[in-house]
Amino acid sequence: MTNRWWLKGLRAFILSGIITFFVGILAYRWVNPSLTHLMLINRVDKEQSQKPQSIRKNWVSLKNISPNMVKAAMAAEDAKFASHWGLDIEAIRKAVKHNKKGRTLKGASTISQQTAKNVFLWPKRSWLRKGLETAFTLAMEALWPKERIMEVYLNIAEFGVETYGVEAAAQLYYKKDASKLTRAEAAMLATVLPRPTKRNPAKPSAYMQRYQQVILRNMNNLPEIPFLLLASTPKKSKKKK
């Protein structure tokens, strides 16, 4: 009898955990995350090491982000974003093969994985975090449309010291709205994503300029992005008779 109660309690605990897991992810389909673990961790580090500055962030909807920025992010970070289900198996295989040679470590995280990590988890690498990241990514792909994943990613991605989201980055580096970013500006912002606190789009290094050209070429080779076409289609205004 005691064992049965113990098993029932365990099942109830596991079930409640699963429900909480999915409900939490589903809520962010509509609720914009105001703070992420990455922002909080960076804030604590800054307060301990130097005089902190205010966080720059300004949430904007996907329709108010230039399509150039969406394409640049995909060209730099995840060309198969529109078609994969959260994980890029081919990229993972290539990364494993590359890393076995003992060279610099190469990652294979998709935009979906990066979004899951930034919203729900912590930045430090570990097998535990990677396992949880995979679970959150798959659930997120099942519960969110692709355009929502991209919208959240571009609004929480780090683009500089205490600078999060493409709107804050566009205002800081180019003094304009994210909706008005040109192809060249979007590609330059995308060069920052791998090392946001070490690269400055306003003062690009020779490497950043070369990488920008690679991203621009990759943007031309991207497949059709259905959700982007839908989001960027202007609504016809009704003419007054």
Summary of the structure (lengths in Angstrom):
residues: 241
radius of gyration: 20.1
end to end distance: 79.4
largest distance: 79.4
contacts: 700
relative contact order: 0.16
helix: 60%
strand: 3%
